[in-house]
Amino acid sequence: LRRICEKANISEGVIRYIIAYWSLKRKSRFGVPLLRRLIHSKTLPKSTDTSPTSGREAHTSETRTYFLLRTNLERVRLLCELVKKREKMKKEFYDSTASLLNRLTKPLNTIMDEVIEKISSKDYSDVSP
């Protein structure tokens, strides 16, 4: 750490703050590397060391991993629902705005459309213009 401080010409306290910040950042991502290229290298087996771990510890670790995955997927599902709702409301807003704009700019067209609709509803022999 001191070598880095000397070479970068930065105080040791600042370096410690930087290390703490990025450590918390990585912790918030559940230990996933912040750089994508490191994610792929992390998935490769590092060594062939197969030290046996307790079955209970492995099960607890696996259960925790699945629990975190489940909570993350639930968050994603809720966000997707919120996005769908937002987009639906946005579409309704734009449709009503377009309808209002058409009524204001082309009042005769809207009146004629209503008249044609009423005539078409009374036309039982389906005579087209």
Backbone as JSON Lines, residues from 0, in Angstrom:
{"i":0,"aa":"L","n":[0.83,-1.19,0.0],"ca":[0.0,0.0,0.0],"c":[0.87,1.25,0.0]}
{"i":1,"aa":"R","n":[1.96,1.19,0.76],"ca":[2.85,2.36,0.82],"c":[3.54,2.6,-0.52]}
{"i":2,"aa":"R","n":[3.91,1.5,-1.21],"ca":[4.52,1.65,-2.54],"c":[3.57,2.33,-3.5]}
{"i":3,"aa":"I","n":[2.3,1.95,-3.43],"ca":[1.29,2.56,-4.29],"c":[1.15,4.04,-3.96]}
{"i":4,"aa":"C","n":[1.12,4.35,-2.68],"ca":[0.99,5.75,-2.25],"c":[2.16,6.58,-2.76]}
{"i":5,"aa":"E","n":[3.36,6.03,-2.67],"ca":[4.53,6.77,-3.12],"c":[4.54,6.96,-4.63]}
{"i":6,"aa":"K","n":[4.19,5.9,-5.37],"ca":[4.21,6.0,-6.83],"c":[3.1,6.89,-7.36]}
{"i":7,"aa":"A","n":[1.93,6.84,-6.73],"ca":[0.8,7.65,-7.19],"c":[0.81,9.05,-6.58]}
{"i":8,"aa":"N","n":[1.66,9.27,-5.61],"ca":[1.76,10.56,-4.93],"c":[0.41,10.96,-4.3]}
{"i":9,"aa":"I","n":[-0.2,9.97,-3.63],"ca":[-1.48,10.17,-2.96],"c":[-1.32,9.72,-1.51]}
{"i":10,"aa":"S","n":[-2.01,10.4,-0.61],"ca":[-1.87,10.04,0.81],"c":[-2.49,8.67,1.08]}
{"i":11,"aa":"E","n":[-2.01,8.04,2.12],"ca":[-2.47,6.69,2.46],"c":[-3.94,6.68,2.87]}
{"i":12,"aa":"G","n":[-4.41,7.75,3.51],"ca":[-5.81,7.83,3.91],"c":[-6.75,7.82,2.71]}
{"i":13,"aa":"V","n":[-6.36,8.55,1.66],"ca":[-7.18,8.58,0.45],"c":[-7.24,7.2,-0.19]}
{"i":14,"aa":"I","n":[-6.1,6.53,-0.25],"ca":[-6.05,5.18,-0.81],"c":[-6.95,4.24,-0.01]}
{"i":15,"aa":"R","n":[-6.94,4.37,1.3],"ca":[-7.8,3.52,2.14],"c":[-9.28,3.8,1.86]}
{"i":16,"aa":"Y","n":[-9.64,5.07,1.69],"ca":[-11.02,5.4,1.35],"c":[-11.42,4.8,0.0]}
{"i":17,"aa":"I","n":[-10.51,4.87,-0.96],"ca":[-10.79,4.3,-2.28],"c":[-10.98,2.79,-2.18]}
{"i":18,"aa":"I","n":[-10.11,2.13,-1.43],"ca":[-10.22,0.68,-1.26],"c":[-11.54,0.34,-0.57]}
{"i":19,"aa":"A","n":[-11.9,1.09,0.45],"ca":[-13.16,0.83,1.16],"c":[-14.36,1.03,0.24]}
{"i":20,"aa":"Y","n":[-14.32,2.07,-0.58],"ca":[-15.43,2.35,-1.51],"c":[-15.63,1.18,-2.48]}
{"i":21,"aa":"W","n":[-14.53,0.75,-3.13],"ca":[-14.68,-0.31,-4.12],"c":[-14.97,-1.66,-3.47]}
{"i":22,"aa":"S","n":[-14.52,-1.85,-2.25],"ca":[-14.86,-3.09,-1.54],"c":[-16.36,-3.13,-1.26]}
{"i":23,"aa":"L","n":[-16.92,-2.01,-0.8],"ca":[-18.36,-1.95,-0.56],"c":[-19.14,-2.1,-1.86]}
{"i":24,"aa":"K","n":[-18.62,-1.52,-2.92],"ca":[-19.28,-1.62,-4.22],"c":[-19.36,-3.08,-4.66]}
{"i":25,"aa":"R","n":[-18.26,-3.81,-4.49],"ca":[-18.24,-5.21,-4.87],"c":[-19.13,-6.03,-3.94]}
{"i":26,"aa":"K","n":[-19.12,-5.68,-2.66],"ca":[-19.96,-6.39,-1.69],"c":[-21.44,-6.2,-2.03]}
{"i":27,"aa":"S","n":[-21.81,-5.0,-2.5],"ca":[-23.2,-4.75,-2.86],"c":[-23.62,-5.56,-4.07]}
{"i":28,"aa":"R","n":[-22.66,-5.99,-4.87],"ca":[-22.95,-6.83,-6.03],"c":[-22.76,-8.31,-5.71]}
{"i":29,"aa":"F","n":[-22.76,-8.64,-4.43],"ca":[-22.62,-10.01,-3.92],"c":[-21.31,-10.66,-4.37]}
{"i":30,"aa":"G","n":[-20.24,-9.88,-4.41],"ca":[-18.92,-10.42,-4.7],"c":[-18.6,-10.57,-6.17]}
{"i":31,"aa":"V","n":[-19.5,-10.15,-7.05],"ca":[-19.24,-10.25,-8.49],"c":[-18.23,-9.18,-8.87]}
{"i":32,"aa":"P","n":[-17.21,-9.53,-9.67],"ca":[-16.24,-8.51,-10.07],"c":[-16.91,-7.36,-10.81]}
{"i":33,"aa":"L","n":[-16.35,-6.17,-10.64],"ca":[-16.93,-4.98,-11.24],"c":[-16.62,-4.88,-12.73]}
{"i":34,"aa":"L","n":[-15.56,-5.53,-13.18],"ca":[-15.2,-5.53,-14.6],"c":[-15.68,-6.82,-15.24]}
{"i":35,"aa":"R","n":[-16.35,-6.71,-16.38],"ca":[-16.93,-7.89,-17.02],"c":[-15.87,-8.93,-17.4]}
{"i":36,"aa":"R","n":[-14.72,-8.5,-17.84],"ca":[-13.7,-9.46,-18.24],"c":[-13.23,-10.3,-17.06]}
{"i":37,"aa":"L","n":[-13.33,-9.75,-15.86],"ca":[-12.94,-10.51,-14.68],"c":[-14.02,-11.51,-14.29]}
{"i":38,"aa":"I","n":[-15.25,-11.24,-14.66],"ca":[-16.34,-12.18,-14.37],"c":[-16.08,-13.48,-15.11]}
{"i":39,"aa":"H","n":[-15.7,-13.37,-16.39],"ca":[-15.47,-14.57,-17.19],"c":[-14.24,-15.34,-16.72]}
{"i":40,"aa":"S","n":[-13.21,-14.64,-16.32],"ca":[-12.02,-15.34,-15.84],"c":[-12.28,-15.98,-14.48]}
{"i":41,"aa":"K","n":[-13.23,-15.43,-13.74],"ca":[-13.55,-15.99,-12.42],"c":[-14.28,-17.32,-12.56]}
{"i":42,"aa":"T","n":[-15.02,-17.5,-13.66],"ca":[-15.78,-18.73,-13.82],"c":[-14.89,-19.91,-14.18]}
{"i":43,"aa":"L","n":[-13.69,-19.63,-14.7],"ca":[-12.78,-20.72,-15.02],"c":[-12.22,-21.31,-13.72]}
{"i":44,"aa":"P","n":[-12.0,-22.61,-13.69],"ca":[-11.46,-23.2,-12.47],"c":[-10.04,-22.7,-12.22]}
{"i":45,"aa":"K","n":[-9.78,-22.25,-11.01],"ca":[-8.47,-21.68,-10.67],"c":[-7.45,-22.78,-10.4]}
{"i":46,"aa":"S","n":[-7.88,-23.82,-9.75],"ca":[-6.94,-24.9,-9.46],"c":[-7.73,-26.2,-9.34]}
{"i":47,"aa":"T","n":[-7.0,-27.27,-9.26],"ca":[-7.64,-28.57,-9.13],"c":[-7.72,-29.0,-7.68]}
{"i":48,"aa":"D","n":[-7.57,-28.07,-6.78],"ca":[-7.63,-28.36,-5.35],"c":[-9.06,-28.73,-4.99]}
{"i":49,"aa":"T","n":[-9.26,-29.96,-4.58],"ca":[-10.6,-30.42,-4.23],"c":[-10.65,-30.73,-2.75]}
{"i":50,"aa":"S","n":[-10.42,-29.72,-1.96],"ca":[-10.47,-29.93,-0.52],"c":[-11.92,-30.18,-0.13]}
{"i":51,"aa":"P","n":[-12.18,-31.25,0.57],"ca":[-13.56,-31.57,0.93],"c":[-14.11,-30.58,1.96]}
{"i":52,"aa":"T","n":[-15.25,-30.05,1.66],"ca":[-15.91,-29.17,2.63],"c":[-17.07,-29.92,3.25]}
{"i":53,"aa":"S","n":[-17.47,-29.45,4.36],"ca":[-18.58,-30.08,5.06],"c":[-19.83,-29.99,4.19]}
{"i":54,"aa":"G","n":[-20.59,-31.04,4.14],"ca":[-21.82,-31.06,3.34],"c":[-22.8,-30.02,3.82]}
{"i":55,"aa":"R","n":[-22.83,-29.81,5.12],"ca":[-23.76,-28.82,5.69],"c":[-23.37,-27.4,5.28]}
{"i":56,"aa":"E","n":[-22.06,-27.1,5.3],"ca":[-21.59,-25.77,4.9],"c":[-21.87,-25.53,3.42]}
{"i":57,"aa":"A","n":[-21.63,-26.54,2.6],"ca":[-21.89,-26.41,1.17],"c":[-23.38,-26.2,0.92]}
{"i":58,"aa":"H","n":[-24.2,-26.93,1.65],"ca":[-25.64,-26.8,1.49],"c":[-26.11,-25.41,1.92]}
{"i":59,"aa":"T","n":[-25.57,-24.91,3.02],"ca":[-25.93,-23.57,3.5],"c":[-25.52,-22.51,2.49]}
{"i":60,"aa":"S","n":[-24.32,-22.66,1.96],"ca":[-23.83,-21.7,0.96],"c":[-24.71,-21.75,-0.29]}
{"i":61,"aa":"E","n":[-25.04,-22.95,-0.73],"ca":[-25.88,-23.1,-1.92],"c":[-27.28,-22.54,-1.67]}
{"i":62,"aa":"T","n":[-27.82,-22.79,-0.49],"ca":[-29.14,-22.27,-0.15],"c":[-29.13,-20.75,-0.14]}
{"i":63,"aa":"R","n":[-28.1,-20.17,0.42],"ca":[-27.99,-18.7,0.44],"c":[-27.89,-18.15,-0.98]}
{"i":64,"aa":"T","n":[-27.12,-18.81,-1.82],"ca":[-26.99,-18.37,-3.22],"c":[-28.34,-18.41,-3.92]}
{"i":65,"aa":"Y","n":[-29.08,-19.49,-3.73],"ca":[-30.4,-19.59,-4.36],"c":[-31.37,-18.57,-3.79]}
{"i":66,"aa":"F","n":[-31.26,-18.31,-2.5],"ca":[-32.13,-17.3,-1.89],"c":[-31.86,-15.92,-2.49]}
{"i":67,"aa":"L","n":[-30.58,-15.57,-2.63],"ca":[-30.23,-14.28,-3.23],"c":[-30.68,-14.22,-4.68]}
{"i":68,"aa":"L","n":[-30.53,-15.32,-5.4],"ca":[-30.99,-15.37,-6.79],"c":[-32.49,-15.17,-6.86]}
{"i":69,"aa":"R","n":[-33.21,-15.82,-5.96],"ca":[-34.67,-15.7,-5.94],"c":[-35.1,-14.26,-5.65]}
{"i":70,"aa":"T","n":[-34.46,-13.62,-4.68],"ca":[-34.83,-12.24,-4.36],"c":[-34.5,-11.31,-5.52]}
{"i":71,"aa":"N","n":[-33.37,-11.55,-6.18],"ca":[-33.03,-10.72,-7.33],"c":[-34.02,-10.91,-8.47]}
{"i":72,"aa":"L","n":[-34.42,-12.15,-8.71],"ca":[-35.41,-12.41,-9.76],"c":[-36.76,-11.79,-9.42]}
{"i":73,"aa":"E","n":[-37.12,-11.8,-8.16],"ca":[-38.37,-11.17,-7.73],"c":[-38.3,-9.66,-7.97]}
{"i":74,"aa":"R","n":[-37.17,-9.06,-7.66],"ca":[-37.0,-7.62,-7.93],"c":[-37.14,-7.33,-9.41]}
{"i":75,"aa":"V","n":[-36.52,-8.16,-10.23],"ca":[-36.59,-7.97,-11.68],"c":[-38.03,-8.1,-12.16]}
{"i":76,"aa":"R","n":[-38.76,-9.08,-11.63],"ca":[-40.15,-9.27,-12.03],"c":[-40.99,-8.05,-11.66]}
{"i":77,"aa":"L","n":[-40.79,-7.53,-10.45],"ca":[-41.54,-6.35,-10.03],"c":[-41.19,-5.13,-10.88]}
{"i":78,"aa":"L","n":[-39.92,-4.98,-11.21],"ca":[-39.52,-3.87,-12.08],"c":[-40.14,-4.0,-13.46]}
{"i":79,"aa":"C","n":[-40.21,-5.23,-13.98],"ca":[-40.83,-5.44,-15.29],"c":[-42.31,-5.08,-15.24]}
{"i":80,"aa":"E","n":[-42.99,-5.45,-14.17],"ca":[-44.4,-5.08,-14.04],"c":[-44.57,-3.57,-13.98]}
{"i":81,"aa":"L","n":[-43.7,-2.9,-13.25],"ca":[-43.78,-1.44,-13.17],"c":[-43.52,-0.79,-14.53]}
{"i":82,"aa":"V","n":[-42.58,-1.34,-15.28],"ca":[-42.3,-0.8,-16.61],"c":[-43.49,-1.02,-17.54]}
{"i":83,"aa":"K","n":[-44.1,-2.21,-17.47],"ca":[-45.27,-2.48,-18.31],"c":[-46.41,-1.52,-17.96]}
{"i":84,"aa":"K","n":[-46.63,-1.29,-16.68],"ca":[-47.68,-0.38,-16.24],"c":[-47.39,1.04,-16.72]}
{"i":85,"aa":"R","n":[-46.12,1.46,-16.59],"ca":[-45.74,2.8,-17.04],"c":[-45.95,2.96,-18.54]}
{"i":86,"aa":"E","n":[-45.55,1.94,-19.31],"ca":[-45.7,2.02,-20.77],"c":[-47.17,2.01,-21.17]}
{"i":87,"aa":"K","n":[-48.0,1.25,-20.46],"ca":[-49.43,1.23,-20.75],"c":[-50.05,2.6,-20.49]}
{"i":88,"aa":"M","n":[-49.68,3.21,-19.36],"ca":[-50.2,4.54,-19.04],"c":[-49.71,5.57,-20.04]}
{"i":89,"aa":"K","n":[-48.47,5.44,-20.47],"ca":[-47.91,6.37,-21.45],"c":[-48.66,6.24,-22.78]}
{"i":90,"aa":"K","n":[-48.98,5.0,-23.19],"ca":[-49.71,4.78,-24.44],"c":[-51.11,5.38,-24.35]}
{"i":91,"aa":"E","n":[-51.79,5.16,-23.22],"ca":[-53.12,5.75,-23.03],"c":[-53.06,7.27,-23.07]}
{"i":92,"aa":"F","n":[-52.04,7.84,-22.47],"ca":[-51.88,9.3,-22.47],"c":[-51.68,9.81,-23.89]}
{"i":93,"aa":"Y","n":[-50.8,9.16,-24.66],"ca":[-50.56,9.61,-26.02],"c":[-51.79,9.42,-26.91]}
{"i":94,"aa":"D","n":[-52.51,8.32,-26.72],"ca":[-53.73,8.09,-27.5],"c":[-54.77,9.16,-27.21]}
{"i":95,"aa":"S","n":[-54.98,9.47,-25.93],"ca":[-55.97,10.49,-25.59],"c":[-55.51,11.87,-26.05]}
{"i":96,"aa":"T","n":[-54.22,12.14,-25.99],"ca":[-53.7,13.42,-26.49],"c":[-53.89,13.52,-27.99]}
{"i":97,"aa":"A","n":[-53.63,12.44,-28.72],"ca":[-53.83,12.44,-30.17],"c":[-55.29,12.63,-30.52]}
{"i":98,"aa":"S","n":[-56.18,11.96,-29.79],"ca":[-57.61,12.1,-30.02],"c":[-58.06,13.54,-29.77]}
{"i":99,"aa":"L","n":[-57.61,14.12,-28.69],"ca":[-57.95,15.5,-28.36],"c":[-57.41,16.46,-29.42]}
{"i":100,"aa":"L","n":[-56.2,16.22,-29.86],"ca":[-55.6,17.07,-30.89],"c":[-56.37,16.96,-32.19]}
{"i":101,"aa":"N","n":[-56.81,15.75,-32.55],"ca":[-57.62,15.59,-33.77],"c":[-58.95,16.31,-33.64]}
{"i":102,"aa":"R","n":[-59.57,16.24,-32.47],"ca":[-60.84,16.93,-32.28],"c":[-60.67,18.45,-32.37]}
{"i":103,"aa":"L","n":[-59.56,18.95,-31.88],"ca":[-59.33,20.39,-31.92],"c":[-58.94,20.88,-33.31]}
{"i":104,"aa":"T","n":[-58.14,20.11,-34.02],"ca":[-57.66,20.56,-35.33],"c":[-58.59,20.2,-36.47]}
{"i":105,"aa":"K","n":[-59.35,19.12,-36.33],"ca":[-60.26,18.67,-37.4],"c":[-61.63,18.36,-36.81]}
{"i":106,"aa":"P","n":[-62.35,19.37,-36.38],"ca":[-63.64,19.11,-35.74],"c":[-64.66,18.48,-36.69]}
{"i":107,"aa":"L","n":[-64.63,18.85,-37.96],"ca":[-65.59,18.31,-38.92],"c":[-65.35,16.81,-39.13]}
{"i":108,"aa":"N","n":[-64.1,16.4,-39.19],"ca":[-63.8,14.98,-39.38],"c":[-64.35,14.13,-38.24]}
{"i":109,"aa":"T","n":[-64.2,14.61,-37.01],"ca":[-64.69,13.81,-35.89],"c":[-66.21,13.73,-35.89]}
{"i":110,"aa":"I","n":[-66.85,14.83,-36.25],"ca":[-68.32,14.81,-36.33],"c":[-68.77,13.87,-37.43]}
{"i":111,"aa":"M","n":[-68.11,13.94,-38.59],"ca":[-68.48,13.08,-39.71],"c":[-68.2,11.61,-39.38]}
{"i":112,"aa":"D","n":[-67.13,11.34,-38.69],"ca":[-66.84,9.96,-38.29],"c":[-67.94,9.41,-37.38]}
{"i":113,"aa":"E","n":[-68.43,10.23,-36.46],"ca":[-69.51,9.81,-35.58],"c":[-70.79,9.57,-36.37]}
{"i":114,"aa":"V","n":[-71.09,10.44,-37.34],"ca":[-72.29,10.28,-38.17],"c":[-72.19,9.0,-39.0]}
{"i":115,"aa":"I","n":[-71.04,8.77,-39.61],"ca":[-70.86,7.55,-40.42],"c":[-70.98,6.32,-39.55]}
{"i":116,"aa":"E","n":[-70.46,6.37,-38.34],"ca":[-70.57,5.24,-37.42],"c":[-72.02,4.95,-37.07]}
{"i":117,"aa":"K","n":[-72.81,6.0,-36.84],"ca":[-74.23,5.82,-36.52],"c":[-74.99,5.25,-37.72]}
{"i":118,"aa":"I","n":[-74.69,5.76,-38.92],"ca":[-75.36,5.26,-40.12],"c":[-74.98,3.8,-40.36]}
{"i":119,"aa":"S","n":[-73.7,3.47,-40.16],"ca":[-73.25,2.09,-40.36],"c":[-73.9,1.15,-39.36]}
{"i":120,"aa":"S","n":[-74.16,1.62,-38.16],"ca":[-74.81,0.75,-37.18],"c":[-76.27,0.49,-37.55]}
{"i":121,"aa":"K","n":[-76.91,1.41,-38.27],"ca":[-78.3,1.23,-38.7],"c":[-78.4,0.46,-40.0]}
{"i":122,"aa":"D","n":[-77.29,0.32,-40.74],"ca":[-77.28,-0.34,-42.04],"c":[-77.25,-1.85,-41.84]}
{"i":123,"aa":"Y","n":[-78.39,-2.49,-42.08],"ca":[-78.48,-3.93,-41.87],"c":[-78.1,-4.72,-43.11]}
{"i":124,"aa":"S","n":[-78.13,-4.1,-44.27],"ca":[-77.8,-4.82,-45.51],"c":[-76.32,-4.67,-45.87]}
{"i":125,"aa":"D","n":[-75.56,-4.0,-45.02],"ca":[-74.11,-3.85,-45.18],"c":[-73.74,-3.22,-46.53]}
{"i":126,"aa":"V","n":[-74.37,-2.1,-46.84],"ca":[-74.08,-1.37,-48.07],"c":[-72.9,-0.46,-47.77]}
{"i":127,"aa":"S","n":[-71.84,-0.6,-48.57],"ca":[-70.64,0.22,-48.36],"c":[-70.65,1.4,-49.31]}
{"i":128,"aa":"P","n":[-70.04,2.52,-48.96],"ca":[-70.04,3.69,-49.85],"c":[-69.2,3.48,-51.1]}
